[in-house]
Amino acid sequence: MALGDNTFTQVFTTTLQKYEKTLVDNVLLEHPVLELFKASAKSYTGRGLVIPVRAANLSATVYDNSGSGEHATAVSDDILGSAVYNWADTIITPFRLKHNDIIQNSGTEQIVNLVEEYVKAAAADHADFIVAQLHQNTATFTTGNIMPLDMVFGNASSDAYFDGVNADWTAVGGIDPNDAGKTYWQSTRIESSAASEDISAAFRRITNEIYRASRKRPTHVIVGFDIYEELEAYLVEKGQYQLLAGGTAQLRFSALKFGDLEVRLDPDCADDRAYFLNKDSLRFGYCSGEFMKSYPAQPLQGTLDTVVPVASRLMFGTVERRANGLLIRVA
């Protein structure tokens, strides 16, 4: 006999709560950007994601030739402060089961199987949405969205959205990101022409510039389709292959490497962009444990259907822009 809706809802909710512990891992499996944040993602509370900002050198150290230990007493221009990234609006993935689907699934085993399929679909859709937001064009950003990579790794020429009006980012502790002189708040952004600079030289240039600005090396490289194919073609032309058994050659790379960094293709990334990221400088937070959190199944009034919402409230930021970079490849 088919289970009634009350029993079904109880089993459905119990099963979802069991899966909730693994949903965060499931949602991060197939997206390089989310995989990067997997180890560092944490639950925070409060009105926003508060991140201590790593400031530039004070440049206040001088020789004292007075013999009395004289020193400046003016307020330091660059101090350690903090940035508050306001939480994005809640992201919700609801899935609704028709009454016919419910009554046709008799027994706990069939219900659990049904839950698994819906969880997979919901997790995939939820992850796709989050990644699309992280890779969205700055021009399409609106208050309440997750801050995209392009905004987090901005510089003086791309900081119109940090104008003191946009409520998604505020500064406290004396930090003024609108000041172009604040080098710790400027990412390395390079526009490179394929006509005058090969892809390897472009990669070397941006990593060297990041190191010069921050004394740190990128830990991850995430690229769009065109740059990935350009790098692959470059390595095919310039690289060397060892012959396999039987005199055959491997004509495709299992992984692309730049030095000791694996270059990861992200289909959601803009085709002409490559992000050089320093993992230690990044912060990915979710509010009060709400990351791929499943809520109780809810019978819909006026129907015999049931809807189950999965929700996340997230924000992405960095403690030090200058440790990261963006390469934009043009013709």
N, C-alpha and C positions, 0 to 999 in steps of 0.2 A: 504494500500500500504506500502511495506517495506521502511524503511528509507534509504536514500542514505548514502554513507560512510561518507561524510562531516558532515551531521547532527548527524549520529551515533557517530562519534569521538567527537563532541562537547558535546553531552549528556553524553557520557562515561567519558570524562575528568571532566566535572562538577560534576558528581556523585562521581567519585573517590576523588576529592578534598573535597567533603562533608564528605566522609568516612575517610579521612586522619586523622582527629582529633581524631577518635576512634581507628585507626589502632594500635597505640602504646599500648593501653589497651588490644586490642584483642590479640596481639602477646604475651602478658605476662600471659595469663590466665592459661595455662596448664603446665608450667615449673617452678618448685620450685626456680631454680636459678634466672630466669628472674623475677619472682614474687618478690623476695627479692630486686631486684634493682628498681622495679617499682616506689616506693615512692621517691627514691633518684636520679633517672636518670635526668640529666640536659644537656642542650645544652651549648656547649663551643665553643669559636673561638680560632684561633691561630694554631701554627704548631703542637701542641700536647696537651694532657691532662696534665696540670701542677698541681701537687699535693704537697702541703706542707707536708714534712716528719716530723713526730713526733719523735724526737730524744730521746736517753736514758738520764738518769740523768747525769749531768756534773761530779759528784763525785769530785767537786772542793771545797766543803764547809769544812773548817777545823777550829780548834781552833788557835787563835793567842796568843802566849805566850811571844811576844816581848814587849808588852805594847805600841806599836806604830801603831798598825793596819796594820801590814805588810801583803801583799797578793801577790799571784802569778800573773805575768803579761804575761805569755805565752799564745799563741793562744789556745783556748779550743779545745780539741779533738773531742768532740761531740757538734755540733751546729745545730740549726734549719735550714734546707735547703729545697730543693724541688726536686722531681723527675718529669721528663718529659716523659710521655708515648706517643710515637709517634702514630698518628692515624693509625689504620689498613686500608688496602685498602678497597675501596668501595665494599660493598656486594650488589649485584643486583639480583633481582628475576624478570625476564621478563615473561609475558604471552602473547601469540599470538593467535588472533582470526582469524579463516578462514573466507573468504568472505561469504561462504555459511551460517556460523553461524550468520553473521551480517544481511544478507538479510532475514533470516528466523525469525528474532526478530523484529516484527512490533510494533510500539508504544513505548512511554516512559516507561510505566510500565514494559513491557517485557525486555527492555534494563536494567532498574534498577535491575530487578531480576537476569539478566545475570551478571551484575557487582557484585552483592552481592556474587554469587557463586565463581566468579574468585577471588574476594578479600579474601574470606575465604581460598581458596586454596593457594593463594600467601602468605597470612599471616602465615599459618601453615608451609609452606615450608621454609619461611624466618626464622621463629622462630626455627624450627628444625635445620637449618644450624648454627644459632648463638649458640645454646646450644651445638651442636656437637663440635664447635670450643672451647667453654669454657671448655669442658671436654676432649679435645684432649690430646693425649700422648705427653709429652715434646719432645720425639724423633722425632715426626712428625711435630714439629713447624718450620715454615719458616718465614722469614722477610715479613711483610705485613699482617700476620694473627692477629686475636684478641689474646691477651695474655691469655693462659688458666689458670685455677685455680692452676694447679700444679706448674706453674712458678711464679705466683703472691705470692703463699704461699710457697716459697722455703726457704732453709737454706744454710749454708756454704757448705754442701756436695752436694747440687743440684743446685749450682749457676754457672755452666759452661756457661750458656747462657747470663749471665751478665758479659761478659769478656772484655767490652770496645770496642768490635767490632760489636756486634749486635746492629743495629740501632733502634731497637724497644724500647730501654730503655736507657736513659742517665741521669746522675746525675749532679746537679748544687748546688752551695752553700756549697761545702766542703764535701758532703756526699759521702762516698766510700763504696758501698754495698759489695765489694769483701773482705772487712776486716771482718774476722770472729768475731772480738771483738765487732763489732757494733751489740749489742743485739737487738736493735729496728728493725733491718733489717733481723732478723732470725725468721722464723715461727717455731712453735712446730710441729715436724713431728715424729710420733711414729709408729714403726712396732711392731705389737702385734700378738703373736701366740695363736691360738684358743686352742692348746693342753695344754697350761700352764696358760692361763688367760681367764676367762669368759668375755663375751662381756660387762657386766655391770662394771666389774673392769677396763676394757680397757677404757670405756667411762669416768669413774671417774678419771683415771690416766691422760688422756690428758686434761680434763677440769681443773684439779688441776695444771698441768704444765703450761697451758696457763695463769691461774690466777697468778701463781708465777712469770711468766715472764713479765706480762703486768699490773697486778692489775685490769684486766678486765675479765668479764665473757662472754662466747659466747652467742649470742642472737638467733642463728639459727643452726640447725644441718641438713645437707643434706647427704644422704647415697645412696650407690648402692644396688643392689638387694640382694646379698648374706648377707651383714651386716643387712639389714632390716629383712630378714627372720630369721637370727640368733637371733636378738633381740626379734622378735615376738615369736620365740620358747622358748627363755629364760623366757619371761614374762608369757607365757602359763604354763610353768613348775613351776615358782616361785611365780607367782601372784595369787590373789584370786578373785573369781568371785561372785557376788551377784546373787542369784536366781531370775529369772524373774517371772512374774505372771504365775501360772500353774505349777510351779516347774521346769521350763526349765532354762538352763544356756546359757549365751552368750559365744560362743566359738571363737569369732573373735573380735579383737579390731577395733573400729572405728578410733582410732588414737593412735599412740605409743608416749609415753612421757618419757623423761629422766629428772627427776626433773620437772621444770616448762617449759622445752623446748620440743616442738613438733619435733619428728624425721620425716623428710620428705623423702619419697622415690622418687628418680629421676631416671627414667629408662635410662637416658643418662649417668649417672655417672658410672664409673668403678665399677664392682660388689664388689670389695674388699676394697672400700674406703669410708671414712666418713669425711666430711668437717665440722669443727666447726668454725663458722663464727661470727665475731662481726660486725654487720651492720654499726655502726657508723664509723668504720675504712675503709669502702669500698667506692669506687668511680666508678660510671658507667656513662660515658659521651658519647655524640654524637656530631659530628661537625656541627655547623651552622644549627641546626634543622633537620639534615638529619638522622632521625630514622623512618624507615617504611614510607618514603616519596614517594608519587606517583607522577610521572612525566606525562606530557601530552601524550595522546595516539598518536602514530606515524604511519601513513600509510606507508607501506613498498614499496619502489620504485620497479617497475616491477611486483608487485602483487596487488591484491585488499584486502590483509590482513591488519590487524592492530596489533601493538605490544604495550604493556603498561609496562614500567619498574617501579619497586618499589625498592628503594635504602636505604641503611644505611651506615654510616661511624662511627665506634664505637671504644671505648677502655675501658678497665677495669683495675683498679689498686687499691692500698691501701696506706693509709698514715702510717700504722703501721703493719708490718707483725706479730709482736709478739703477737698481739691481736687475732690471728687466728691460727688454727691448722689443721693437716691432720692425720688421723688414717688409717694405711694400715694394713689390717688383713691378716695374713698368716696361713697356716695349723699348 
